[in-house]
Amino acid sequence: MSTPNARRALDDIPVYKPGKPAVSDHLKLSSNENPYPPLPGVMEQAVKELGRVNRYPDAGTADLYAALARRYDLPPERFAASTGSVAVLFSLLTAFCEAGDEIIYAWRSFEAYPIGADLTGARTIRVPLRPDATHDIDAMIAAVTERTRVILVCSPNNPTGPVVTQAELERLVDAVPDDVILVVDEAYNEFVRREDAASGLNLAEDHPNVVVLRTFSKAYGLAGLRVGYAIAATDVALSIRKAIAPFSVTDVAQAAAVASLDAVDELAERVEAIVAERVRVLAALRDQGWDVPDTEANFVWLPLGDDALEFAAACDPVSVRPFAGDGVRISIGEPDVNDQFLAVAARWRS
C-alpha cells in the first residue's frame, strides 16, 4: 500500500534532538535552562490567565509588543513574537527564502539552523568555526554570492560559547548587500560580559537588513512557555508576522513574559549568580587541563571529538549534551550539580 510522499526537502533533515532527560530537573545540564524558578510576580500573572483558557489568545500579542516597545523605546511594529526565538527564525526563513536561494551560517552552531534552513528548499552554506570555536567572519563574507538571502550569526554561539565582536559584526554588515538579511541570534545576550561583544541592536537602527533574535527562555527562565521575538525594521517584522501561525503566543505565556520584563532587579541578581558560576566552572576546567573556549553564555563547551558520547555517559546521573564527533555542552546549573560534573571532568583527565 502506498503512502503520501513528503516534500523532498525533508529527506536529509534530521529530527531535532532535545537534551537527554535527567532523573530530576536539578541534575539537568543538557538544555541551557535557567536553574531558578520564574521571577517574582510571574506565576501570579500567568495563573490569572489560566482561568480563561477557554478563550483564544490575543492574536495581536498587543500586551507583549507594548511591553517590548517600552523596554527598547521602539515602536511596537518593530517586533515579531512566536513560540520561542527558533519559531521566529523559522518564520523569517519561510518569509524570505525559497528554492535556489542560499543561507549562510557558522558550524557548529545552533542545531535548529540546518532544519529551518533546509525546510525552505534553499541551499545551506556551512562555514566552519575557527579553531578557537569562534565565527570565521572573513570566510562568511567570502561565502556570499548573488543567491545569498540570509546570514545567521549566533552570538554567543550555541553550543561553543564565544561571542562575535562588534568590530567583526560591523565588518560583516558593511560587506554584505543591503538585500541580504543578517540575523543576529542573541538568545544568551543577558549573560554577556565581554565589553567588545557585538550588539545587533546597535546596528539595526542604521541597517534595515539586520534582525535581532531574543528570547524569554534563557535568562528569564520561561523555557516551558515558549516566547521569543525578533527586533527588525517595520516592513521586515511585518513579513515575519505574516509567516507566524495565528495565536502562537498564548495569553498565559504573554502575561508571564510581560511580568518578567518588570522584574529588572531580580533578573539581574539571578543572571549575575549564573555568570559567577560560569566563571568558576570555566576556571576549574582549565585548572584541570581542559582546553575550553571562552564562553559568554550560560554553558561551557568541551571539544571532545569522538569521545563526546562516552564522556556524556560518564556524567550520569547528571545530564549533559553531547554532539557526536564534536564535543559536549554543559549548561550552568546549581553549584552542587556543577561540582558533580566537575568531579567527572577531573576523573576523565586523570
Secondary structure, DSSP 8 states (H G I E B T S, - for coil): -------GGGTT----------SSGGGB-SS---SS---TTHHHHHHHHHTTTTS---TT-HHHHHHHHHHHTS-GGGEEEESSHHHHHHHHHHHH--TT-EEEEEES--THHHHHHHHTT-EEEEEE--TTS---HHHHHHT--TTEEEEEEESS-TTT----BHHHHHHHHHHS-TTSEEEEE-TTGGG---TTB--HHHHHTT-TTEEEEEESSSTT--TTT--EEEE--HHHHHHHHHHS-TT-S-HHHHHHHHHHHH-HHHHHHHHHHHHHHHHHHHHHHHHTT-------SSEEEE--GGGHHHHHHHTTTSB-EEETTTEEEEE---HHHHHHHHHHHHHHH-
